[in-house]
Amino acid sequence: MKKQKQIKKIPRFKSEDEEREFWDTHDLTDYLDHFKPVELDLSELKPSTESISLRLPGFLLDRIKQLANAKDVPYQSLMKIFLSERVKQELNK
């Protein structure tokens, strides 16, 4: 005969700090029986960025990657920063 898994009870917390401490020291998967699945409709969400294709000379891309590496950021992020700053500069002329 198979033993039934005992469901652990989630205690009532007196404060958020107490609850935070509890979840920092306990595994949520031990308490999954207390939760019900929820259906989410995310079809209306739109991405906050758009993907583009941009051809650059190899030497320019290499320089951008070197700068990004020195700043410890992804080169795509650095390019977005550069473009944003330049557009702002041009609009303020």
DRENMILUM-750629 format. One record per atom (N, C-alpha, C, O): residue in one letter; x, z, y; residue number from 1. Coordinates in Angstrom, 3 decimals. Last residue first. Example, Ala and Ser with C-alpha at 12.3 -4.5 7.8 and 13.67 -1.06 7.14 Angstrom:
<recs>
+-----+----------+----------+----------+-----+
: res :     east :       up :    north :   n :
+-----+----------+----------+----------+-----+
:   s :   12.850 :    7.080 :   -2.250 :   2 :
:   s :   13.670 :    7.140 :   -1.060 :   2 :
:   s :   12.900 :    7.870 :    0.030 :   2 :
:   s :   13.409 :    8.039 :    1.138 :   2 :
:   a :   13.190 :    7.800 :   -5.690 :   1 :
:   a :   12.300 :    7.800 :   -4.500 :   1 :
:   a :   13.200 :    7.800 :   -3.300 :   1 :
:   a :   14.236 :    8.465 :   -3.319 :   1 :
+-----+----------+----------+----------+-----+
</recs>
This chain:
<recs>
+-----+----------+----------+----------+-----+
: res :     east :       up :    north :   n :
+-----+----------+----------+----------+-----+
:   k :   18.198 :  -30.991 :   70.401 :  93 :
:   k :   18.919 :  -31.739 :   71.447 :  93 :
:   k :   18.035 :  -31.995 :   72.626 :  93 :
:   k :   18.468 :  -32.610 :   73.601 :  93 :
:   n :   16.978 :  -29.840 :   68.237 :  92 :
:   n :   17.132 :  -29.014 :   69.438 :  92 :
:   n :   17.892 :  -29.719 :   70.553 :  92 :
:   n :   18.203 :  -29.091 :   71.565 :  92 :
:   l :   17.155 :  -31.624 :   66.163 :  91 :
:   l :   15.838 :  -31.408 :   66.771 :  91 :
:   l :   15.924 :  -30.611 :   68.064 :  91 :
:   l :   15.028 :  -30.700 :   68.904 :  91 :
:   e :   19.832 :  -31.358 :   65.436 :  90 :
:   e :   19.352 :  -32.627 :   65.989 :  90 :
:   e :   18.012 :  -32.452 :   66.706 :  90 :
:   e :   17.775 :  -33.071 :   67.743 :  90 :
:   q :   19.834 :  -28.730 :   64.386 :  89 :
:   q :   20.687 :  -29.086 :   65.520 :  89 :
:   q :   20.173 :  -30.360 :   66.211 :  89 :
:   q :   20.096 :  -30.414 :   67.438 :  89 :
:   k :   18.138 :  -29.036 :   62.197 :  88 :
:   k :   17.781 :  -28.099 :   63.264 :  88 :
:   k :   18.553 :  -28.433 :   64.539 :  88 :
:   k :   17.993 :  -28.420 :   65.635 :  88 :
:   v :   19.698 :  -30.821 :   60.723 :  87 :
:   v :   18.375 :  -31.239 :   61.185 :  87 :
:   v :   17.928 :  -30.347 :   62.343 :  87 :
:   v :   17.406 :  -30.835 :   63.345 :  87 :
:   r :   21.928 :  -29.183 :   60.183 :  86 :
:   r :   22.080 :  -30.399 :   60.984 :  86 :
:   r :   20.738 :  -30.886 :   61.531 :  86 :
:   r :   20.658 :  -31.317 :   62.681 :  86 :
:   e :   20.824 :  -27.148 :   58.602 :  85 :
:   e :   21.480 :  -26.824 :   59.870 :  85 :
:   e :   21.577 :  -28.053 :   60.764 :  85 :
:   e :   21.335 :  -27.969 :   61.968 :  85 :
:   s :   19.896 :  -28.660 :   56.412 :  84 :
:   s :   18.971 :  -27.877 :   57.214 :  84 :
:   s :   19.557 :  -27.559 :   58.580 :  84 :
:   s :   18.876 :  -27.682 :   59.598 :  84 :
:   l :   22.300 :  -29.706 :   55.387 :  83 :
:   l :   21.250 :  -30.598 :   55.878 :  83 :
:   l :   20.281 :  -29.855 :   56.802 :  83 :
:   l :   19.896 :  -30.372 :   57.851 :  83 :
:   f :   23.650 :  -27.323 :   54.656 :  82 :
:   f :   24.233 :  -28.263 :   55.617 :  82 :
:   f :   23.161 :  -29.162 :   56.232 :  82 :
:   f :   23.122 :  -29.353 :   57.448 :  82 :
:   i :   21.822 :  -26.305 :   52.746 :  81 :
:   i :   22.148 :  -25.531 :   53.952 :  81 :
:   i :   22.690 :  -26.461 :   55.031 :  81 :
:   i :   22.254 :  -26.406 :   56.181 :  81 :
:   k :   21.912 :  -28.306 :   50.825 :  80 :
:   k :   20.634 :  -28.004 :   51.481 :  80 :
:   k :   20.868 :  -27.235 :   52.780 :  80 :
:   k :   20.201 :  -27.478 :   53.786 :  80 :
:   m :   24.602 :  -28.105 :   50.049 :  79 :
:   m :   24.122 :  -29.337 :   50.678 :  79 :
:   m :   22.804 :  -29.096 :   51.410 :  79 :
:   m :   22.600 :  -29.627 :   52.502 :  79 :
:   l :   24.537 :  -25.592 :   48.859 :  78 :
:   l :   25.344 :  -25.794 :   50.060 :  78 :
:   l :   24.902 :  -27.061 :   50.791 :  78 :
:   l :   24.838 :  -27.079 :   52.020 :  78 :
:   s :   22.956 :  -26.184 :   46.655 :  77 :
:   s :   22.481 :  -25.216 :   47.650 :  77 :
:   s :   23.248 :  -25.381 :   48.956 :  77 :
:   s :   22.663 :  -25.316 :   50.037 :  77 :
:   q :   24.630 :  -27.921 :   45.280 :  76 :
:   q :   23.334 :  -28.407 :   45.757 :  76 :
:   q :   22.775 :  -27.477 :   46.842 :  76 :
:   q :   22.193 :  -27.938 :   47.824 :  76 :
:   y :   26.767 :  -26.284 :   44.575 :  75 :
:   y :   26.983 :  -27.320 :   45.583 :  75 :
:   y :   25.666 :  -27.881 :   46.115 :  75 :
:   y :   25.591 :  -28.275 :   47.279 :  75 :
:   p :   26.255 :  -22.761 :   44.431 :  74 :
:   p :   26.061 :  -24.083 :   43.828 :  74 :
:   p :   26.165 :  -25.167 :   44.912 :  74 :
:   p :   25.699 :  -24.974 :   46.035 :  74 :
:   v :   28.928 :  -20.728 :   45.748 :  73 :
:   v :   27.511 :  -21.112 :   45.725 :  73 :
:   v :   27.394 :  -22.456 :   45.014 :  73 :
:   v :   28.359 :  -23.221 :   45.000 :  73 :
:   d :   31.494 :  -19.809 :   46.566 :  72 :
:   d :   30.845 :  -19.289 :   45.358 :  72 :
:   d :   29.331 :  -19.497 :   45.384 :  72 :
:   d :   28.556 :  -18.587 :   45.089 :  72 :
:   k :   32.996 :  -20.972 :   48.459 :  71 :
:   k :   31.968 :  -20.042 :   48.944 :  71 :
:   k :   31.200 :  -19.394 :   47.790 :  71 :
:   k :   30.354 :  -18.529 :   48.014 :  71 :
:   a :   34.543 :  -22.626 :   46.895 :  70 :
:   a :   35.219 :  -21.624 :   47.718 :  70 :
:   a :   34.238 :  -20.573 :   48.231 :  70 :
:   a :   34.609 :  -19.414 :   48.417 :  70 :
:   n :   32.527 :  -24.256 :   45.859 :  69 :
:   n :   33.283 :  -23.395 :   44.953 :  69 :
:   n :   33.978 :  -22.284 :   45.733 :  69 :
:   n :   34.003 :  -21.135 :   45.292 :  69 :
:   a :   31.783 :  -25.606 :   48.182 :  68 :
:   a :   30.814 :  -24.747 :   47.491 :  68 :
:   a :   31.529 :  -23.771 :   46.568 :  68 :
:   a :   31.173 :  -22.594 :   46.506 :  68 :
:   l :   34.125 :  -27.064 :   48.695 :  67 :
:   l :   33.622 :  -26.084 :   49.665 :  67 :
:   l :   32.675 :  -25.091 :   48.996 :  67 :
:   l :   32.762 :  -23.884 :   49.223 :  67 :
:   q :   34.170 :  -28.652 :   46.372 :  66 :
:   q :   35.290 :  -27.748 :   46.675 :  66 :
:   q :   34.844 :  -26.655 :   47.645 :  66 :
:   q :   35.143 :  -25.477 :   47.450 :  66 :
:   k :   31.778 :  -30.093 :   46.657 :  65 :
:   k :   31.934 :  -29.190 :   45.503 :  65 :
:   k :   33.068 :  -28.203 :   45.737 :  65 :
:   k :   32.960 :  -27.039 :   45.350 :  65 :
:   i :   32.448 :  -31.576 :   48.931 :  64 :
:   i :   31.318 :  -30.639 :   48.976 :  64 :
:   i :   31.434 :  -29.625 :   47.838 :  64 :
:   i :   31.210 :  -28.432 :   48.043 :  64 :
:   r :   34.520 :  -33.113 :   47.871 :  63 :
:   r :   34.784 :  -32.177 :   48.976 :  63 :
:   r :   33.675 :  -31.127 :   49.077 :  63 :
:   r :   33.942 :  -29.942 :   49.282 :  63 :
:   d :   33.108 :  -34.616 :   45.947 :  62 :
:   d :   34.213 :  -33.734 :   45.533 :  62 :
:   d :   34.506 :  -32.689 :   46.607 :  62 :
:   d :   34.717 :  -31.517 :   46.295 :  62 :
:   l :   31.397 :  -36.062 :   47.610 :  61 :
:   l :   30.825 :  -35.105 :   46.664 :  61 :
:   l :   31.894 :  -34.117 :   46.186 :  61 :
:   l :   31.621 :  -32.926 :   46.038 :  61 :
:   l :   33.342 :  -37.632 :   48.869 :  60 :
:   l :   32.511 :  -36.717 :   49.650 :  60 :
:   l :   31.902 :  -35.650 :   48.751 :  60 :
:   l :   31.895 :  -34.469 :   49.099 :  60 :
:   f :   34.421 :  -39.148 :   46.777 :  59 :
:   f :   35.302 :  -38.233 :   47.506 :  59 :
:   f :   34.498 :  -37.210 :   48.305 :  59 :
:   f :   34.905 :  -36.054 :   48.416 :  59 :
:   g :   32.167 :  -40.697 :   45.938 :  58 :
:   g :   32.754 :  -39.681 :   45.066 :  58 :
:   g :   33.606 :  -38.670 :   45.802 :  58 :
:   g :   33.546 :  -37.475 :   45.512 :  58 :
:   p :   29.486 :  -41.117 :   48.216 :  57 :
:   p :   30.827 :  -41.515 :   47.769 :  57 :
:   p :   31.445 :  -40.360 :   46.977 :  57 :
:   p :   31.261 :  -39.192 :   47.318 :  57 :
:   l :   26.182 :  -40.639 :   46.904 :  56 :
:   l :   27.266 :  -40.247 :   47.809 :  56 :
:   l :   28.574 :  -40.825 :   47.308 :  56 :
:   l :   28.754 :  -41.004 :   46.103 :  56 :
:   r :   22.754 :  -41.097 :   46.661 :  55 :
:   r :   24.061 :  -41.629 :   46.262 :  55 :
:   r :   25.090 :  -41.269 :   47.332 :  55 :
:   r :   24.898 :  -41.556 :   48.513 :  55 :
:   l :   20.156 :  -39.173 :   45.621 :  54 :
:   l :   21.006 :  -39.456 :   46.765 :  54 :
:   l :   22.370 :  -39.921 :   46.269 :  54 :
:   l :   23.051 :  -39.201 :   45.538 :  54 :
:   s :   16.865 :  -38.602 :   44.852 :  53 :
:   s :   18.098 :  -39.197 :   44.338 :  53 :
:   s :   18.916 :  -39.621 :   45.548 :  53 :
:   s :   18.421 :  -40.349 :   46.408 :  53 :
:   i :   15.023 :  -35.524 :   44.915 :  52 :
:   i :   15.388 :  -36.835 :   45.446 :  52 :
:   i :   16.639 :  -37.328 :   44.740 :  52 :
:   i :   17.368 :  -36.559 :   44.114 :  52 :
:   s :   12.299 :  -33.355 :   44.454 :  51 :
:   s :   13.521 :  -33.907 :   43.904 :  51 :
:   s :   13.766 :  -35.285 :   44.513 :  51 :
:   s :   12.855 :  -36.106 :   44.617 :  51 :
:   e :   11.113 :  -30.867 :   46.628 :  50 :
:   e :   10.948 :  -32.182 :   46.019 :  50 :
:   e :   12.296 :  -32.682 :   45.553 :  50 :
:   e :   13.315 :  -32.447 :   46.202 :  50 :
:   t :    9.855 :  -27.515 :   46.426 :  49 :
:   t :   10.869 :  -28.506 :   46.772 :  49 :
:   t :   10.536 :  -29.818 :   46.088 :  49 :
:   t :    9.787 :  -29.869 :   45.113 :  49 :
:   s :    7.801 :  -26.040 :   45.524 :  48 :
:   s :    8.180 :  -25.833 :   46.916 :  48 :
:   s :    9.262 :  -26.814 :   47.364 :  48 :
:   s :    9.547 :  -26.923 :   48.557 :  48 :
:   p :    5.200 :  -27.521 :   43.593 :  47 :
:   p :    6.595 :  -27.099 :   43.734 :  47 :
:   p :    6.963 :  -26.996 :   45.212 :  47 :
:   p :    6.488 :  -27.774 :   46.039 :  47 :
:   k :    1.974 :  -26.051 :   43.608 :  46 :
:   k :    2.816 :  -27.198 :   43.909 :  46 :
:   k :    4.256 :  -26.719 :   44.032 :  46 :
:   k :    4.500 :  -25.619 :   44.528 :  46 :
:   l :   -0.750 :  -25.001 :   41.654 :  45 :
:   l :    0.540 :  -24.707 :   42.267 :  45 :
:   l :    1.333 :  -25.986 :   42.474 :  45 :
:   l :    1.354 :  -26.876 :   41.624 :  45 :
:   e :   -2.966 :  -25.611 :   40.216 :  44 :
:   e :   -3.031 :  -25.853 :   41.663 :  44 :
:   e :   -1.692 :  -25.608 :   42.355 :  44 :
:   e :   -1.522 :  -25.969 :   43.520 :  44 :
:   s :   -2.480 :  -24.792 :   37.618 :  43 :
:   s :   -2.520 :  -26.225 :   37.891 :  43 :
:   s :   -2.515 :  -26.542 :   39.387 :  43 :
:   s :   -2.102 :  -27.632 :   39.783 :  43 :
:   l :   -2.474 :  -22.329 :   36.551 :  42 :
:   l :   -1.427 :  -22.610 :   37.522 :  42 :
:   l :   -1.416 :  -24.074 :   37.941 :  42 :
:   l :   -0.453 :  -24.542 :   38.550 :  42 :
:   d :   -4.486 :  -20.027 :   35.415 :  41 :
:   d :   -4.578 :  -21.437 :   35.773 :  41 :
:   d :   -3.580 :  -21.693 :   36.890 :  41 :
:   d :   -3.813 :  -21.319 :   38.039 :  41 :
:   l :   -4.055 :  -17.826 :   32.723 :  40 :
:   l :   -3.749 :  -18.148 :   34.109 :  40 :
:   l :   -3.874 :  -19.645 :   34.318 :  40 :
:   l :   -3.421 :  -20.436 :   33.491 :  40 :
:   e :   -5.461 :  -15.390 :   30.695 :  39 :
:   e :   -5.328 :  -16.831 :   30.927 :  39 :
:   e :   -5.072 :  -17.048 :   32.412 :  39 :
:   e :   -5.792 :  -16.516 :   33.257 :  39 :
:   v :   -3.930 :  -12.658 :   29.111 :  38 :
:   v :   -4.673 :  -13.143 :   30.271 :  38 :
:   v :   -4.411 :  -14.634 :   30.411 :  38 :
:   v :   -3.276 :  -15.089 :   30.265 :  38 :
:   p :   -4.104 :  -10.322 :   26.391 :  37 :
:   p :   -3.605 :  -11.563 :   26.996 :  37 :
:   p :   -4.523 :  -12.028 :   28.120 :  37 :
:   p :   -5.735 :  -11.818 :   28.079 :  37 :
:   k :   -3.928 :   -6.811 :   26.921 :  36 :
:   k :   -4.696 :   -7.964 :   26.465 :  36 :
:   k :   -4.123 :   -9.217 :   27.117 :  36 :
:   k :   -3.701 :   -9.176 :   28.272 :  36 :
:   f :   -2.154 :   -3.899 :   25.745 :  35 :
:   f :   -2.388 :   -4.977 :   26.707 :  35 :
:   f :   -3.172 :   -6.116 :   26.078 :  35 :
:   f :   -3.096 :   -6.357 :   24.873 :  35 :
:   h :   -1.504 :   -2.153 :   23.808 :  34 :
:   h :   -2.331 :   -1.645 :   24.908 :  34 :
:   h :   -2.743 :   -2.744 :   25.885 :  34 :
:   h :   -3.589 :   -2.527 :   26.752 :  34 :
:   d :    0.276 :   -3.317 :   22.116 :  33 :
:   d :   -1.106 :   -3.192 :   21.641 :  33 :
:   d :   -2.052 :   -2.687 :   22.725 :  33 :
:   d :   -3.271 :   -2.782 :   22.578 :  33 :
:   l :    2.785 :   -3.019 :   23.285 :  32 :
:   l :    2.044 :   -4.260 :   23.501 :  32 :
:   l :    0.589 :   -4.186 :   23.057 :  32 :
:   l :   -0.249 :   -4.924 :   23.575 :  32 :
:   y :    4.627 :   -1.012 :   23.095 :  31 :
:   y :    3.326 :   -0.680 :   23.667 :  31 :
:   y :    2.440 :   -1.912 :   23.876 :  31 :
:   y :    1.436 :   -1.831 :   24.584 :  31 :
:   d :    7.056 :   -1.868 :   22.328 :  30 :
:   d :    6.465 :   -0.810 :   21.504 :  30 :
:   d :    5.032 :   -0.493 :   21.941 :  30 :
:   d :    4.308 :    0.213 :   21.238 :  30 :
:   t :    7.818 :   -3.559 :   24.349 :  29 :
:   t :    7.263 :   -4.169 :   23.135 :  29 :
:   t :    6.673 :   -3.122 :   22.179 :  29 :
:   t :    5.872 :   -3.466 :   21.310 :  29 :
:   l :    9.029 :   -1.923 :   26.248 :  28 :
:   l :    7.655 :   -2.364 :   26.466 :  28 :
:   l :    7.027 :   -2.927 :   25.196 :  28 :
:   l :    5.822 :   -2.785 :   24.990 :  28 :
:   d :   10.938 :    0.817 :   25.465 :  27 :
:   d :   10.791 :   -0.615 :   25.223 :  27 :
:   d :    9.321 :   -1.006 :   25.329 :  27 :
:   d :    8.475 :   -0.490 :   24.599 :  27 :
:   h :   12.162 :    3.183 :   27.869 :  26 :
:   h :   11.322 :    2.815 :   26.729 :  26 :
:   h :   11.178 :    1.303 :   26.645 :  26 :
:   h :   11.288 :    0.602 :   27.651 :  26 :
:   t :   13.488 :    3.745 :   30.198 :  25 :
:   t :   14.011 :    4.355 :   28.964 :  25 :
:   t :   13.191 :    4.023 :   27.723 :  25 :
:   t :   13.486 :    4.523 :   26.638 :  25 :
:   d :   12.175 :    2.569 :   32.228 :  24 :
:   d :   13.623 :    2.343 :   32.151 :  24 :
:   d :   14.186 :    2.833 :   30.825 :  24 :
:   d :   15.243 :    2.381 :   30.387 :  24 :
:   w :    9.651 :    3.573 :   31.948 :  23 :
:   w :    9.872 :    2.196 :   31.507 :  23 :
:   w :   11.350 :    1.834 :   31.467 :  23 :
:   w :   11.745 :    0.905 :   30.762 :  23 :
:   f :   10.142 :    6.230 :   32.985 :  22 :
:   f :    9.632 :    6.018 :   31.631 :  22 :
:   f :    9.976 :    4.612 :   31.135 :  22 :
:   f :   10.524 :    4.455 :   30.044 :  22 :
:   e :   10.926 :    5.686 :   35.611 :  21 :
:   e :   11.856 :    6.362 :   34.696 :  21 :
:   e :   11.447 :    6.138 :   33.235 :  21 :
:   e :   12.287 :    5.890 :   32.370 :  21 :
:   r :    8.523 :    4.627 :   36.581 :  20 :
:   r :    9.744 :    3.818 :   36.567 :  20 :
:   r :   10.765 :    4.386 :   35.581 :  20 :
:   r :   11.384 :    3.648 :   34.815 :  20 :
:   e :    6.876 :    6.880 :   36.405 :  19 :
:   e :    6.574 :    5.690 :   35.609 :  19 :
:   e :    7.812 :    4.801 :   35.491 :  19 :
:   e :    8.106 :    4.284 :   34.413 :  19 :
:   e :    8.142 :    8.535 :   38.253 :  18 :
:   e :    8.013 :    8.975 :   36.869 :  18 :
:   e :    7.743 :    7.780 :   35.948 :  18 :
:   e :    8.307 :    7.681 :   34.858 :  18 :
:   d :    7.796 :    6.984 :   40.554 :  17 :
:   d :    9.145 :    7.307 :   40.078 :  17 :
:   d :    9.127 :    7.733 :   38.614 :  17 :
:   d :    9.993 :    7.339 :   37.833 :  17 :
:   e :    5.074 :    7.005 :   40.862 :  16 :
:   e :    5.726 :    5.746 :   40.507 :  16 :
:   e :    7.130 :    5.994 :   39.988 :  16 :
:   e :    7.599 :    5.298 :   39.087 :  16 :
:   s :    3.640 :    9.937 :   39.271 :  15 :
:   s :    4.199 :    9.205 :   40.404 :  15 :
:   s :    4.801 :    7.880 :   39.921 :  15 :
:   s :    5.005 :    7.674 :   38.725 :  15 :
:   k :    2.507 :   10.858 :   37.015 :  14 :
:   k :    2.174 :   11.574 :   38.243 :  14 :
:   k :    2.680 :   10.831 :   39.474 :  14 :
:   k :    2.207 :   11.065 :   40.587 :  14 :
:   f :    1.047 :    8.907 :   34.425 :  13 :
:   f :    2.184 :    9.235 :   35.270 :  13 :
:   f :    1.719 :    9.912 :   36.554 :  13 :
:   f :    0.670 :    9.577 :   37.104 :  13 :
:   r :    0.109 :    9.208 :   31.088 :  12 :
:   r :   -0.362 :    9.141 :   32.481 :  12 :
:   r :    0.797 :    9.630 :   33.347 :  12 :
:   r :    1.442 :   10.633 :   33.039 :  12 :
:   p :    1.781 :    7.277 :   28.485 :  11 :
:   p :    1.384 :    8.516 :   29.168 :  11 :
:   p :    0.805 :    8.243 :   30.558 :  11 :
:   p :    1.000 :    7.166 :   31.121 :  11 :
:   i :    0.630 :    5.214 :   26.003 :  10 :
:   i :    1.303 :    5.208 :   27.304 :  10 :
:   i :    0.844 :    6.455 :   28.049 :  10 :
:   i :   -0.357 :    6.666 :   28.223 :  10 :
:   k :    1.121 :    5.794 :   22.558 :   9 :
:   k :    0.285 :    5.925 :   23.745 :   9 :
:   k :    1.155 :    5.889 :   24.999 :   9 :
:   k :    2.249 :    6.451 :   25.044 :   9 :
:   k :    1.752 :    3.602 :   19.860 :   8 :
:   k :    2.256 :    4.606 :   20.796 :   8 :
:   k :    1.372 :    4.613 :   22.033 :   8 :
:   k :    0.928 :    3.563 :   22.497 :   8 :
:   i :    0.236 :    3.207 :   16.796 :   7 :
:   i :    0.235 :    2.744 :   18.182 :   7 :
:   i :    0.700 :    3.891 :   19.077 :   7 :
:   i :    0.139 :    4.986 :   19.063 :   7 :
:   q :    1.835 :    2.781 :   13.762 :   6 :
:   q :    1.206 :    3.734 :   14.656 :   6 :
:   q :    1.351 :    3.239 :   16.096 :   6 :
:   q :    2.446 :    2.900 :   16.546 :   6 :
:   k :    1.064 :    0.436 :   11.308 :   5 :
:   k :    1.920 :    0.754 :   12.442 :   5 :
:   k :    1.163 :    1.696 :   13.375 :   5 :
:   k :    0.011 :    1.449 :   13.733 :   5 :
:   q :    0.301 :    1.456 :    8.024 :   4 :
:   q :   -0.141 :    0.908 :    9.298 :   4 :
:   q :    0.792 :    1.360 :   10.407 :   4 :
:   q :    1.245 :    2.504 :   10.441 :   4 :
:   k :    1.974 :    0.602 :    5.044 :   3 :
:   k :    1.737 :    1.607 :    6.063 :   3 :
:   k :    1.331 :    0.933 :    7.371 :   3 :
:   k :    1.947 :   -0.050 :    7.781 :   3 :
:   k :    0.567 :   -0.899 :    2.170 :   2 :
:   k :    1.353 :   -1.055 :    3.380 :   2 :
:   k :    0.965 :    0.007 :    4.407 :   2 :
:   k :   -0.217 :    0.280 :    4.617 :   2 :
:   m :    0.831 :    0.000 :   -1.180 :   1 :
:   m :    0.000 :    0.000 :    0.000 :   1 :
:   m :    0.882 :    0.000 :    1.253 :   1 :
:   m :    1.816 :    0.793 :    1.375 :   1 :
+-----+----------+----------+----------+-----+
</recs>
